[in-house]
Amino acid sequence: MNLENTKAQMRKGVLELCILALLEHKDAYASDIIEHLKKAEMIVVEGTLYPLLTRLKNAELLAYRWEESTSGPPRKYYSLTLVGKKALTELQTSWDTLVEAVNKTTQKNS
């Protein structure tokens, strides 16, 4: 069993939830999202993030707008849609239930 692969799959499984949560209160562009995820020790690379952002946009969970930048080309800012906000609520509830179940399963009996 490749433990590094297992750990990577665990991170990928919660990446959508993390992205939606990051965008709940503030729009962000891809580099900003990557920076926030890295600070939280959620390792992600552009090659993983961009297809995921496109998939979330195609599922109507995210929208984007172009904004001029003072230091380079225009930036694509992502925001949460109403559908995305509902999805975030559902995913957060599912996550909380899953964490509780995992904690119950993995904690040793006293």
Backbone as numpy.savetxt, mean C-alpha at the origin, in Angstrom:
# Nx Ny Nz CAx CAy CAz Cx Cy Cz
12.49 -24.79 2.10 11.64 -23.61 2.10 12.53 -22.36 2.10
12.22 -21.43 1.23 12.96 -20.18 1.13 12.28 -19.13 2.00
12.84 -18.87 3.18 12.23 -17.93 4.12 12.18 -16.51 3.57
13.18 -16.11 2.81 13.17 -14.75 2.24 12.00 -14.59 1.27
11.72 -15.63 0.50 10.58 -15.59 -0.41 9.27 -15.50 0.37
9.16 -16.26 1.43 7.96 -16.24 2.27 7.75 -14.85 2.87
8.82 -14.25 3.37 8.72 -12.90 3.95 8.30 -11.88 2.89
8.86 -12.01 1.69 8.51 -11.09 0.60 7.03 -11.23 0.22
6.55 -12.47 0.20 5.14 -12.71 -0.13 4.22 -12.12 0.95
4.63 -12.19 2.19 3.84 -11.61 3.28 3.74 -10.10 3.10
4.87 -9.46 2.76 4.86 -8.00 2.54 3.97 -7.63 1.36
4.09 -8.39 0.27 3.28 -8.10 -0.92 1.80 -8.22 -0.62
1.45 -9.14 0.26 0.05 -9.35 0.59 -0.61 -8.18 1.28
0.18 -7.35 1.94 -0.40 -6.20 2.66 -0.05 -4.87 2.00
0.63 -4.92 0.89 1.07 -3.70 0.22 -0.10 -2.83 -0.24
-1.14 -3.43 -0.77 -2.30 -2.65 -1.21 -2.92 -1.90 -0.04
-3.07 -2.58 1.08 -3.61 -1.94 2.28 -2.73 -0.76 2.69
-1.43 -0.94 2.69 -0.51 0.12 3.09 -0.60 1.32 2.15
-0.67 1.08 0.86 -0.76 2.17 -0.11 -2.06 2.94 0.07
-3.17 2.22 0.18 -4.45 2.90 0.37 -4.44 3.71 1.66
-3.86 3.16 2.72 -3.80 3.87 4.00 -2.93 5.12 3.90
-1.83 5.04 3.17 -0.97 6.21 2.99 -1.70 7.35 2.27
-2.59 6.98 1.36 -3.28 7.99 0.56 -4.61 8.44 1.18
-4.94 7.90 2.33 -6.23 8.22 2.95 -6.35 9.71 3.28
-5.29 10.33 3.74 -5.37 11.72 4.19 -4.59 12.70 3.34
-3.75 12.18 2.43 -2.92 13.07 1.64 -2.55 12.42 0.31
-2.72 13.17 -0.78 -2.30 12.70 -2.08 -0.78 12.59 -2.10
-0.26 11.69 -2.94 1.19 11.50 -3.01 1.59 11.01 -4.39
2.83 11.25 -4.74 3.36 10.69 -5.98 4.19 9.46 -5.64
4.53 8.69 -6.65 5.12 7.36 -6.44 6.38 7.41 -5.57
7.27 8.34 -5.82 8.51 8.42 -5.03 8.21 8.68 -3.56
7.19 9.48 -3.32 6.76 9.79 -1.96 6.23 8.52 -1.27
5.45 7.75 -2.01 4.89 6.50 -1.48 6.02 5.53 -1.14
6.98 5.40 -2.04 8.12 4.51 -1.79 8.88 4.96 -0.54
9.09 6.26 -0.40 9.81 6.78 0.76 9.08 6.44 2.07
7.76 6.63 2.09 6.98 6.30 3.29 7.05 4.81 3.61
6.95 3.98 2.58 7.01 2.54 2.78 8.38 2.11 3.30
9.44 2.70 2.76 10.79 2.37 3.23 10.98 2.79 4.68
10.47 3.96 5.06 10.58 4.40 6.45 9.88 3.43 7.39
8.81 2.81 6.90 8.07 1.83 7.70 8.68 0.42 7.57
9.81 0.33 6.87 10.50 -0.93 6.63 9.70 -1.90 5.76
8.84 -1.34 4.93 8.13 -2.11 3.90 8.94 -1.92 2.61
9.83 -2.83 2.35 10.73 -2.70 1.22 9.97 -2.91 -0.08
10.02 -1.91 -0.94 9.34 -2.00 -2.23 10.16 -1.22 -3.25
10.19 -1.71 -4.47 10.93 -1.05 -5.54 9.94 -0.53 -6.58
10.42 0.39 -7.41 9.54 1.01 -8.41 8.91 -0.04 -9.31
9.66 -1.08 -9.64 9.15 -2.13 -10.52 7.97 -2.88 -9.93
7.83 -2.84 -8.63 6.68 -3.45 -7.95 5.57 -2.43 -7.78
5.94 -1.19 -7.44 4.95 -0.18 -7.11 4.13 0.29 -8.30
4.79 0.61 -9.41 4.05 1.18 -10.54 2.96 0.27 -11.09
3.23 -1.02 -11.30 2.13 -1.89 -11.75 1.00 -1.98 -10.73
1.34 -1.95 -9.45 0.31 -2.00 -8.41 -0.53 -0.73 -8.42
0.10 0.43 -8.57 -0.66 1.69 -8.66 -1.58 1.67 -9.88
-1.10 1.15 -10.99 -1.93 1.06 -12.20 -3.11 0.13 -11.97
-2.86 -1.00 -11.32 -3.95 -1.94 -11.03 -4.99 -1.31 -10.11
-4.54 -0.59 -9.08 -5.47 0.07 -8.16 -6.25 1.17 -8.87
-5.60 1.86 -9.79 -6.30 2.89 -10.58 -7.33 2.24 -11.50
-6.96 1.16 -12.16 -7.89 0.47 -13.06 -9.08 -0.12 -12.30
-8.88 -0.45 -11.03 -9.96 -0.96 -10.20 -10.78 0.18 -9.59
-10.43 1.41 -9.97 -11.12 2.62 -9.53 -10.97 2.90 -8.03
-9.89 2.36 -7.45 -9.60 2.63 -6.04 -8.76 3.90 -5.91
-8.01 4.22 -6.96 -7.17 5.42 -7.00 -7.50 6.25 -8.23
-7.25 7.54 -8.10 -7.29 8.46 -9.23 -5.94 9.17 -9.23
-5.63 9.88 -10.31 -4.39 10.65 -10.31 -4.59 11.95 -11.06
-3.68 12.87 -10.78 -3.65 14.15 -11.50 -2.18 14.51 -11.72
-1.93 15.25 -12.77 -0.59 15.71 -13.06 -0.39 17.08 -12.42
0.78 17.28 -11.83 1.10 18.56 -11.21 2.49 18.99 -11.65
2.62 20.25 -12.05 3.93 20.76 -12.45 4.89 20.71 -11.27
6.15 20.45 -11.58 7.19 20.39 -10.56 8.19 21.50 -10.80
8.71 22.06 -9.73 9.72 23.11 -9.87 11.09 22.51 -10.17
11.24 21.21 -9.97 12.54 20.58 -10.18 12.43 19.37 -11.09
11.94 19.59 -12.31 11.87 18.48 -13.26 10.52 18.37 -13.93
10.25 17.19 -14.47 9.00 16.99 -15.20 7.79 16.99 -14.26
6.58 17.11 -14.84 5.37 17.05 -14.00 5.30 15.73 -13.24
4.64 15.77 -12.09 4.51 14.58 -11.25 3.07 14.11 -11.24
2.93 12.80 -11.21 1.60 12.19 -11.14 1.27 11.95 -9.67
0.28 12.68 -9.17 -0.15 12.53 -7.78 -1.36 11.60 -7.70
-1.27 10.61 -6.82 -2.35 9.65 -6.64 -3.22 10.05 -5.45
-4.51 9.77 -5.57 -5.45 10.05 -4.48 -6.43 8.89 -4.38
-7.03 8.78 -3.22 -8.01 7.73 -2.94 -9.38 8.17 -3.47
-10.07 7.29 -4.15 -11.43 7.57 -4.61 -12.41 7.14 -3.51
-13.68 7.42 -3.72 -14.70 6.95 -2.76 -14.70 5.43 -2.69
-14.56 4.78 -3.84 -14.48 3.31 -3.87 -13.23 2.85 -3.11
-12.14 3.59 -3.27 -10.90 3.27 -2.57 -11.04 3.41 -1.07
-11.79 4.42 -0.63 -12.01 4.61 0.81 -12.81 3.45 1.39
-13.81 2.99 0.65 -14.60 1.84 1.11 -13.73 0.58 1.15
-12.91 0.41 0.11 -12.02 -0.75 0.06 -11.03 -0.71 1.23
-10.50 0.48 1.53 -9.58 0.62 2.65 -10.23 0.19 3.95
-11.46 0.62 4.17 -12.18 0.24 5.40 -12.33 -1.27 5.49
-12.72 -1.89 4.38 -12.88 -3.36 4.37 -11.56 -4.08 4.58
-10.51 -3.60 3.90 -9.20 -4.23 4.06 -8.67 -4.06 5.47
-8.88 -2.89 6.06 -8.41 -2.65 7.43 -9.12 -3.58 8.41
-10.42 -3.77 8.22 -11.18 -4.68 9.08 -10.67 -6.12 8.92
-10.46 -6.53 7.68 -9.93 -7.88 7.42 -8.54 -8.04 8.02
-7.71 -7.01 7.90 -6.36 -7.06 8.45 -6.41 -7.21 9.97
-7.24 -6.40 10.62 -7.35 -6.46 12.07 -7.79 -7.85 12.53
-8.75 -8.45 11.81 -9.22 -9.79 12.14 -8.10 -10.82 11.93
-7.37 -10.67 10.84 -6.27 -11.59 10.55 -5.17 -11.49 11.60
-4.79 -10.27 11.97 -3.75 -10.09 12.98 -4.18 -10.73 14.30
-5.43 -10.53 14.67 -5.94 -11.11 15.91 -5.88 -12.65 15.85
-6.28 -13.21 14.71 -6.27 -14.66 14.56 -4.83 -15.20 14.60
-3.91 -14.52 13.93 -2.51 -14.95 13.92 -1.93 -14.86 15.33
-2.23 -13.78 16.02 -1.74 -13.63 17.40 -2.26 -14.72 18.30
-3.54 -15.07 18.17 -4.11 -16.16 18.97 -3.45 -17.49 18.65
-3.15 -17.68 17.39 -2.55 -18.94 16.94 -1.10 -19.07 17.36
-0.36 -17.96 17.32 1.07 -18.05 17.55 1.49 -17.81 18.99
0.60 -17.27 19.82 0.95 -17.04 21.22 0.94 -18.36 21.98
1.92 -18.50 22.82 2.02 -19.71 23.62 1.03 -19.63 24.77
0.46 -20.76 25.09 -0.48 -20.81 26.23 0.28 -20.59 27.53
-0.32 -19.84 28.41 0.34 -19.55 29.71 0.08 -20.65 30.69
